[in-house]
Amino acid sequence: MDALTDTGCGATPLPAGCSQLSLNLIKFFPNNPGFTADPTDPTVINFNFDNRDRADNLVFKTDYRLNDHHSFSGRFIYADSNQIEEDAIPLRPEWLSHAAPITQVFGGDWTWTPNSRWVNTARFSYNYFNETIAPGDANVNPTTYGLNTGITDPRLFGFPRINPSTSFFNYLGGNSSWPLSTAPTHTESYSDTVAYNIGNHAVRFGGNFNNGGVDYYRAGNGRGRVDFHFLDDFLTGNVRRWSLLFGDPGRNLGMKSFGLFVQDDYRVSRRVTLNLGLRYDVTFPLKDAKNQLANFVPSQGIVQVGSGISQPYQTNWNNFSPRLGVAWDVFGTGKTVLRSGFGVIYVQPSIRTFAFNGGGLNLNPSALIQPGANGNINSFVVSGGDPSLINWSTTGPIFPVNGSVSSSCDATNPCSFFAVDQKLKTPYVLNWNLNVQEQLTPTTMLMVGYVANRGDRLYSTVDINQVNTALDDGSEQLGRPMTASCPAPIGLGVGSAPCYPYISFLDSLGNQSSSSYHSLQATLTHRYSNGLYLLGGYTWAHAIDIAGNTNNLGFIPQNNLDYAAEKGSGDYDIRHRFTFAATYDLPSRKGWGQLLEGWQVTSIFTWQTGEPVLMFDDSDDLPGTNEGPGNANNDRWNIVGNPNNLRWSAKAAIPFFGDTYDDNGNVTSRSPVCTAVATTQALVDALDFVGGCYSQNGVTIYPNAFGTFGNMGRNILRGPGFVNWDASVTKVWRLSERFKLQLRGEMFNVANHANFAGGSIGDDLSSFDSLGRANATPDVQAANPVIGSGGSRHIQLGVKVLW
């Protein structure tokens, strides 16, 4: 190994400055068994593993008609599965993730019809979900691997996540997001709807009540994580950063909501019908069974529910949603109909919005701030911890688990927190549309329409305590607003901002985000006639938003002081999409044992353009804020040229032009491509720190200067499109008046067209050999063994008995 030679750590006896622990861990890396996954590169090793899944499902449904006035229906669904899947990039089979979810759904309906004008429908449903996800070695004490991590809780056993290099090596250990346990999640839903017809009015009104809860345990980084910058650092034990969960993150959380509505379908005339409606929704704040929630209050700091505040955030009581629709038979012939509608829909938040977003209200360590409040609220994650606190040795313990970190949150040991704006508003979406439907023939209809929406007050996550590097001394704490405003010697002086030096990162959930969507849609439908059914559709659309679809799950902007800079094409912005489906019953002829009858062919074709890909730097922290590296990062570099000229590829990454170095690490030459854009010494310094720049088709992406933010926009690279053609042939034999036998032959991806997943596109600017390169089909990327989800051609044969 070059790294062993460079460091001298391959020598015997072991030279001073080399880590015996690191040398012991080398055996856990895969070996090349004498063959290669890439004939052009003999160093490539194929360490992909097969997913192993089992699923058992039971569905029961029954209907009972008591009399003309009362009818009942019931349903029960049970699903039990066992899944061993490659949901990250494990190097060994024991680090695959294991999940064993159990789902149960029970529901019942009662319809009461007292007379011809009144109909009342009451519904109840109960959903139950129980799942545990953990690496395959979750029952293995880390000491078995020769690692004294200091972790003794059996729930957190298994190999920790160890990154020997942030750029060039996959990490050791399983997915650091696990273990996760929902034991269980439950939701009860009650609703009642009354329908009343009188004259030209069809009135419906009713309401619903939902009660949801979860006994939740998610110990991300519970096994610990240690990162090294380069492989040489790994061999010499030079830790770059570390992460570890302290305390017990288990919580029993619940949330309730209700809604009321009234609607009137009013037939104004023979040609005009109006749809008028109003809905009212209320979702109550998140609760914990033991009041183990805490929030940030600007005038008080971190405060626990029940010890200074009665609830973490306010209840919104003004969520009224009007609805208006109109249908107009333009010429009174029933062949040309103009339809339009407008509505307001309030987003119903979930437990996940507040509890698992960048840590969550459930993990704020208020006991370290209010010791008398509730000693159980001391769960928090140290991310990017001080490397000097790690004991990277065979004796250990590796992590500082004996109170040196978790004993307090103060100016010396600041903690990260998650906050929710106490005056948080409920997000809402405005929807409107206008379309024309034209009957071309008695069985064929064309619809052309404009469909749009706008989202306002959408959830946003911003660190309101982002460090000001101009005031910082390198510790990333002195320059934070809530420290800099403190009196000396803690801060720089008294300011107008609140003084809370025990707070480092303070990710706050608010309402800064917004979105818009505009589309032109066309649909051609040929209803079933003469054995033929056709359905074709085309959509041109553009979605724009700020911060993207993940903004309520911990997405942190590049610059928290400039949230608007995150505006760009939405993560799911698909500009063009075309679908065509056809079903044809072949002409039949009696005789020959039914061989010439009962045949049907079906075909479905889908084509769409690619989704945007966010490119970011997950390692270097050039702005100096440390907001993102390894943790939902969004740091971006500078760019010159037209971003539309950037191209993804399944064969090669976007070209990287690197510096060259001598044996002492000094730069000996730089690429002219990079020096042409590194026009200041500060840019040259950043270029040498990173090691180069990217250039493709007249576009150059280069590192931004230290202490600045890059000018790259969000989602400027377009990922791969999707083209797929599925087809099937079926044959039905009539065995009797009640029984039929159906033979099915189905082919998925008939053309065997290679589709690649947008999520598999290399997006890390600090990983020089993978930017813009696709490495997985959609089914592999999603760890989804189901055929027809973007994989290679598959043929499936089946038999059905119908009665």
N, C-alpha and C positions, 0 to 999 in steps of 0.2 A: 504494500500500500504506500502511495506517495506520502501521505500524511505521516505515517510511521517513520518514513525515511527523513522527511523534513524536520520532524521534531526530535528524532533520535529515540523515540519511545519504543521502538522495536528492539532495542538492545537489551542484553542481559549481562549484568544485573540492571534493573530499571534505573535509569538516570534520575537525578533529582529534578523536580519540576514536572515529572510525568505522573499521571494518575493511574494507580493500580485498579481502581474501581472502573474507570473507562475501559482499560484493557480487558477486564473481566467481562464487560458488556459486549465486546466485539462479537462474541460467539452467537449473539442473538440476531445478528444481521444475516440475511439469506446468502447462501453461497451459489456460485454459478456451477450447476451440476454437469457441465460439459456441453451444453447446447445453449443457444441464444434465441431470444424472442425477436431480434432484429438482425438479419444477416449482414447488414451494413455496419453494425456496431456490436462487436463481440462482448462489450461490457454490459449490455442490457440483459437484465434478468427478469423473467416472467414470474412474478409472485402473486398473480391474481388467484383468487380462491373461489370455489363454487359456493353459491348460496344454497342453503338447504332449508326448505320450507314445507310445512304440513299445515293443512287447514281442514277443520270439520265444521259444517254448518247445518243448522236445523231451522226450518221455516214452517210455522203453523199459522193458518188463517181459517177463520170460521165465520159464517153469517147465519143469523137466526131471525126469522120474521115471526114475531109473536102474533100479530094481527094487523089490520089495516092501519093502525095508528102507531104501533111500536115495532121497531126493528133494532137489532143489535149486531155488532161485529167485534171480533177480537183477533189479535195477532200476537205472535211470540216469535222472536228471532234469537237464536243462540249461535255464537261463533267462537270457536276455540282454535288457536293456531300456535305453532311453535316455529320460530324463525331464527335462523343463524345466517347473518348477512354481512356483506362487506360494505358498511355504510360510511367508512372512512378509507384510509389507505393502509391497512395493517400489513406488517411484514411477516407475520406468522399466523397460522390458522387459529391458535388459541386466543388471538386478539380480535377475531371477528366478534361482532356484537350479537348478543342473544336476547330475543324478546319472546314473551309468551302472553300475548294479549287475550283477554276473554271479554266478549261483548254480549250483552243481553238487552233486548228491547221488548217491552210489553206495552200493549195499548188496547184500549177499548172505546167503542163509539156507541152512542144511544141516540137514535133519531125518533123524534116524537112529532107526529102530524095530527094535531087535533082537528083540523078541517082543511079545506082546499086552499085557504089563504095563508095559513101559518105552518111553519116547519121549524122545529128546534133541534139542533144537533149539539150534543155534549160529548167532549172527548177528554180522554186521560191517557197519558203515556209516561212510561218510566224507562229511562235509559241508564244502563249500568256498564261501566268499563273499568277493567282491572288489568294493569300491565306493569311489568318490571322489565327494564332494559339494562343490561350490564355487559361488559366484556366477557368473553368465554372463560377467562381465568379469574373471575370475580371471587372464587372460593379459595384462591391460592394466596397464602401469606407472602408478601413481597420478600421476606427473608429467605424464602425458597430460591429466589433468583440471586441471592447474595446481596440484597439491598436492605439496609436498615433505614427505612424511610422515617421511622418514628411513629407511623400510623398503626394503631392497634385495634381500631374499630373494624370488626369483621365485615361490615357493610361496605367498607372502602378498601378491601383487599384487591389484589391484582397488581400488575406491573404499572408503575407510574408512566406518565408521558414524558419521554426524554427526546429532545430534538438535538442531535449531534451537530446539525448545521441548519440554519434557518433558510438556506437557499437551495442546497444541493442534495440533501438526504431526507428520506422519509423518517418519521419519528418512530421510536420504539414504544410499545404499549398500545392499549386499545383506545377507543374514542374517549377523549377527556370530558365529554359532555355527560357521560354516564358515571355512576348509576342513577337511574330514574325509576321512581315507583309511584304509581297512582293506585292506591289500594283502599277504596276504589274512587272513581269519579261517578257521580250520579246526577241525574236531572229529572225532576218531576214537572210535568206540564199539564195544566188544566185549562180548558177553553170551552166557551159556549157561544153559539151563533144562532141568531133568530132571523128567519127570512119571512117577510110579509109582503104580499102582493095586493095592491089596490089600484084599480084603474090603470093609468099609464105609468105607475110607479112600482118598481120592484125594490123594496127596502130591505137592507141587511144591517144588523147591528149585533155587537157582542164584545167579548173581551177574553183575555188570557192571563194566566199567572204562571210564572216559572220560578222554580227553586233549584239552584244548582250548587254542588259542593264537591270538594276533592280532599282526600287525605293524601297530601303530596309530599314527596321527598325527592329532591333533585340535587345531587351532590357533584355538580360540575367542578372539576379540579380537586375533587375530594381525595383522589389517589396522589395528587401532586403533579406538578409539571416543572421541568427544568429545561431551559433553552441555552444553547451555545451558538455563537455567531458563525464560526467556521469549525471544520473538523479538527484543525490544529488546536483550537481552544478546547474542544471536547477531550482530546488526548492529554492535554495538560491540566484539565480541570478548571479552566477559566470560565466560570459561569457568567452568562450575560444577564439573565433574568429568571425569575421563578414565579410560580403561582401556587396557591394552596387555599383550600376551603377550611375555615376554622368554625367550630361550633356545630350545632345540630340544625340543619335546614328544614327539618320536618315541620309541616304546618297542616292545620285542619281549616280549610278556607271555604267560604260560602258567599253566594250572591243571589239576590232576589230581584225580580222585575215583574211588571204587569203592563198591560196595554188595553185600550178601549178603542172601538171604532164604530162608525156609522157610515153607510153607503146607500146611495139612491141611484138606480138606473132609471132615468126619466125619459120616456118616449115622447118628445115634444110634438112630433108630427110623424107621418108615415115615412118621411125621409130623414129625419134628424133624431138622434138619441144622445142624451147627455149622461155622463157618469160623474156623479158628485160624491166626494167622500172626505172624511176627516178622521184622523187617527191621533191618539194620545198615548205616549209611552213614557214610562219612568223606570229607571234602573237604579237600585239603591247601591250605596258604596260597598266595597269589599269588606268582609268581616272575617275575623279569625276566632275560633272557639275559645282561645285563651287570651284574646286581645294582643296577640304577638305580631302587631303591625306598628310601624313607626313611619313618620313623614317629616319632611323639613318644613319648618315654619320660619319665615324670614326674621320675625321678631324674637324667636325663642331658640332657633337651632333645630336639632333633631329631637322630636318629641314623640313619645309613645302614646298610642291610643289608650284612653283610660287614665292617663297621667299627664293631662294638660290639654288634650283634644278629645272630643267625644267620637269623632269619626275622621278617617284620613283625609277626606275631601268632601265637597258639598254634594247634595242631591239636586239634580236639575228637574224642576217641576214645570217647565214651560216648553216641553217638546211636543208641540202641536204640528201635525203633518197634513196639510190640505192636498186633495187629489182632484183633478179635473180632466175629463176626457170627452171627446165628441166624435160621433160617427155620422157621416153625411152621405146619403145616396144621391150623388150629384145630379143624375138625370132621371131618377125615379125608376130605372130599369133593373136595378140590383146588380148591374155589371160594372159600374164605376163607383167606388166608395173611397171617400177621403176620411182619414182618421188622424186624430191628433190627441196628445195627452201631455199632462204636466203633473208632477208630483214631488213631494218632499219626503225623503226617507231618512230617519235618524238611525245612526249606527248603534247597535246594541253592544256595548263593551262586554268582554268576557273576563273571567278570572285571570287568564293569561296576560291580559293587557297590563295589569297592575302588579301581578305577583312574580312574573318571570321575565320581566323586561329589564335587561341590563342589571340583574340582581333582584329587583323587586322590593316592594314595601315589606314583604315577609322576611327579607334577609338583612334589613337595616339593623346594625348592632347597637340598639339603643341602650342595652344594659351596660355598655362600656361608657355611656354618657350619663345615664340615669340609673345608677346601680340599685336604687331602692324601688325602681318601677317594676321590673320583671326580669329576673336573672336569666330567663331562658332566651331572651332575644340577644344573642351574641354571635349569630351566624353571619360570617362575611368572608369574602374572598380577597386575599392579597394578590394583586396582579402586577407583574413587573417589579417584584420585591427586590430589596437590597441584596445584591449577590454576596456580600460579605457575611450574611446570615446563613448561607448554605454551607454545610459541612460535607463537601463532596469527597467522601472517603469510604473505605470498606467498613470502618467501625461505626460511622454515623453517630446519632441519627442525622439523616441528610437535611430534613426540614426543621425549622425552629418551632417545635411543637410544645415546648415546655414553658410557655407563657411569655417569652421574650417579645412576641409580636401581639398576641391576642389579649394581653392583660389590660390594655387601655387604648383609647383613641385620644391623642393629644397632639400638640405641635410637633413633638418628637416622632410620634408614630401615628400619623394621620390615617384615617380610614376613608374608604369609598362608600358613597351612599346613593340611593335612588330616591327621587322625590316625585311627587305628583302635585301639580298646581292645585291649591286648595279651592280655587274658583274654576276648576276645569269644566269646560263646556262639552256637551255631547256633540260629536261630529255629525254632520248631515250631508246628504247628497241631493242635489236638484236634478231631476230627470225630465227631459222633454223629447218629443218626437213628432214627426209629421210624415205620413206615408199615403200613397195612392195604390189601391188595388184594382186591377183591371182584369175582367174575365175575357180571355182571348177566345176560348172555345167553351162548350159546356163542361169540359173536364180539365181545362188548363187556365191557370191564373198567374198573372205577373204582379209582383209587389215591388215598388221602388220607394225608399224612404230615407229620411234623415233622422238619426238617433244621436242624442248627445246627453252628457251629464256634467255636472260640476260638483266637486267635493269641497266643502268649506269646514273650517275648524277641525281639520283632520289631525289625528294625533301626531306629535313630533317629540323627539327626544334630543335634548340639548344639554351639554355640560355647562351649567351656569357658573362654574368655578374654574373655567379654563385658564391655565397659567399664562400670564403675560411675560414672555421670555425677556423682554427689555428690563424687567424688574427682578428677574430671577438670578440666582447664584449657581444654577445648575442642579439644584435639589428638586426643582419642579414644585416646590411648596411655597417658598418665600414670595414668588410672583403671583400666586393665586389671589384673586380679589378678596376672598374672605380671610386671608392671612395678611396681605399687604396693607389692609385697612386697620390692622391691630396696632396698638401702641408698641413702640420699641421696648425691649429688644426682640419681641416676637415678630413684629412686622416692620413696615417701613414708616408707619405713622398713622395717626387717627384719620380715617376718611369717612365718607358718607355711607359706604357699604357696611353690612354687618360683619362683625369680627367673630369668626369661628375657625380658629387655626387647626382644629382637629379634623376638618373636612378636607380631603384631597379632591377626588373626582365627585361631582354632584350632578349626575344625569337626571334631568327633570323632564317629566312628561307634561306636555302642554298642547296647544292648539295652533301651532304655527304653520302646519302643512296644508296644502291644497292640491287639487287635481282638476283636470279637464279632459273631456273625451268628445270627439266629433267623428261621425262616420256617415258614409253613404252606403246603404245596403240594398241589394236587389235579390229577390227570390222568385224562381219559376217553379211552379208546382203543377204536375200533371197527375190528377187523381186517378186511382186505379180504374182502368177501363181496357177492355180487350186484352186483359192479361198483363198490361204494362203500367208501371208506376215510375214517375220521374221526379226528382227533387234536385234543384241546382241553386246554389247561392254564392254571392260574391259580396265582400265587404272591403271598402277602403276606409281606413281609420287612422287617427293620430291621437295618442294618449300622452299627456304632459302632466308631470307632477313635481313636487318638491320632496326630495329624499327617498321616494320610492315606496314600494309596497311593504318594505320591512321597517318603516319608520316607527311602528308601534311595538317593535320587538328588539329594540336596542341599537338601531342604526344611529351612529354618531356622525355629524357633519365633519367635513374637513376643517372648517373654521366655524366654531360655535357662535362667533360674533357676526357671521355673515351667512345666516341660514338660507337666504334667497339664492345664494350661489349654487345650491344643490338642485335648482330647477333644471329639468331636462326631460328628454323622452322617458316615458314610464317604463318600468322594468318589463312589462308585458305589452309594450307597444308593437303590435303587429300591423304593418301598413296595408298589406294585401292578403286576403284569404279567399280561396275558392274551393267549394265542395260540390261534388256531383254524385248522386246515388240513383241507381236504377234497379228495378226488380221486374222480371219478365217470366210469366208462366208460359212455357213452351206449348204449342198446339198439341192436343192429345188425340189419340186414336185408340178405340176399344180393342181388346184382344191381346194375345201374346202375354197373358198372365200379368196384365197391367204394366208391361215394360215400356209401352209407348204413351203412358199418361202419368200425371203427377210430378212432372219435372219442372223445376224452377231455378233460374240463375239470378244472382244478385251481385252487384258491383258497387264499390264505394271508392271514390278518388278524392284525395285531399292535397291541396297545395297552399303553402303560406310562406311569407317572407320571414326573415330572422328577427329575433328579439335583441334588444340592446344588451351589451356587456359592459359592466363597470370595471375599469382598470384602476388599480390602486397599489400603493406601496405598503406591504404588510410587515415591513421590517425596519426600515431605516430611520423613521421619525425625523425627517429633515426639518419640519416646522418647530420641533422641540417641545411640543405640547404633550407628547406621549398619549394622545387620545386614542390611538388605534392599534399600534403594532400588536399583532396576534389577537386582537380583540375587537372584531367588527370594524376594522380600520377603513378609512376613506381618504387617506392622504393621497394626493395626486401630484404628478410632476408638471413641468411646463411643456408646451407643444407649439410648434410652428408648422404651417401647412394646413391643407384641407383635411379634416378628420375623416371625411367620406372616402378618402383614398386608402384608409387602413383596411386590411383584409385578413380574415381568419383563414386558417388552412388546416387540413387534416394531416399534412405531411411535414410542414416546417413552421417554426415559430416566426414572429416578426423579428427581423434580423437585429441582433445586438452587436454594437461596435464597442469592444472593450479596451481599456487601457492595458499596457504591458508593464510589468514590474520586474525589478531585479530581486536577488535573493534576500535583500534586506527590506523588501516591501516598498521601495521607492519607485515612483512612476518613471519609466524610461521613455515612453512615447504614448501619445494620445491619437485617436482616430481623427482625421480632418473633418469627418462628418460631425463629431461632437464639438471640436474646438470652434467650428463655424458658428455655433449657437451659444457656446460658453464665453460670452463677450466680456465678463467681468471676473475679477479674481475670486469673488464669492461663488460664482457659478463654477469656476474651475475647481475650487476646493470641494464643492458638492460632487462634481463629476468624478474627482479622484477618490472621494470617500465611497461613492456607490460603485465606481469601476467602469462606467461607460454610459452609452445612450442607445436608443433605438431609432431606426430610420427605415422607412418603407414608402415607395411611390411618392417621393417628394415631401413626406411628413417626418418630422424629427421630434421624438419625445425625449426630453433630457431632464436631469435632476434640478429641482429648484434650490435656490441658495438656502443655507441654514437660517432658521428663524423666519422663513417666509412660506407662503402657501403657493402651490402650483396653480397655473392658469387653465389646466385641463378641465373641460366640462365633464359632467357626469354622463355616463352611458353613450360615449361617442363612437364606440365600436359596435358594428352590427354582427350578430352571431349567425349561425347557419339557419337556413330555411328548413322546411319540412315538405317532403313529397312522398306520398304513400298511396298505393292501390291495393285494396283488398277485394277478394271475389269468393263466391261460394256457389256450389251446385247441390241441390237437394232433390231427393226422390221419395215420394210418399206411396206406400202401399196401403190400401184399405183392407184391413183384415176382417172387419165386421162393421155393423152400423155404428158401433161405439169406439172401436179400437182402430188406431192407425199406427203404422211403423214408418218412421222417417230416417233415411240415411242421409248423412251430411258430409260433404267434402268442402273444407274451407282452406283458403290460401291467403296468408297475410304477407304483405309486401311482395306482390306478385313479381314485380320487376327486379326485386332484390336490390333496390336503390339504397345506397349508404346514407343514412341520416345520422346527424350528430347532434348531441344535446348542447344547448346554449350554456348550460351550467357546467359543461366539461371544458369550456374554452379557458385556456390559461389566462388569468387576469391579474396576476401579481407582478408588478413592475420590478420587484426585487428578486424575482426568479428568472434569470436571464435566458434560460433555454426553453421556456414554455409559453411565453406571452403570445396570445392569439392562436395557439395550436389546440385543436380539438383532440380529445383522447377517449371519448366514450359515446356510445349510442344512447338514445334516451332511456331505453330499458335498463341498461347497465348503470347509467348515471343515477337513476332513481332506485337502484337495487330492486328492480321490479321484474320478476320472472314471467309475468303475464305476456303472452305473445300478442302481437298486434300493437305494441306500444312503442314502435320505432326501431325494433331490432331487425335482424336479417330475415330472409324468406323462411316462413314456416308453413307446413301443411298439416292440417288436423282433420282426422276422420272421426265421425261420431254416429251414434244411433240413439234415436228418441222413440219412446212409446207414448202415444197421445191417446187420451180417452176422456 
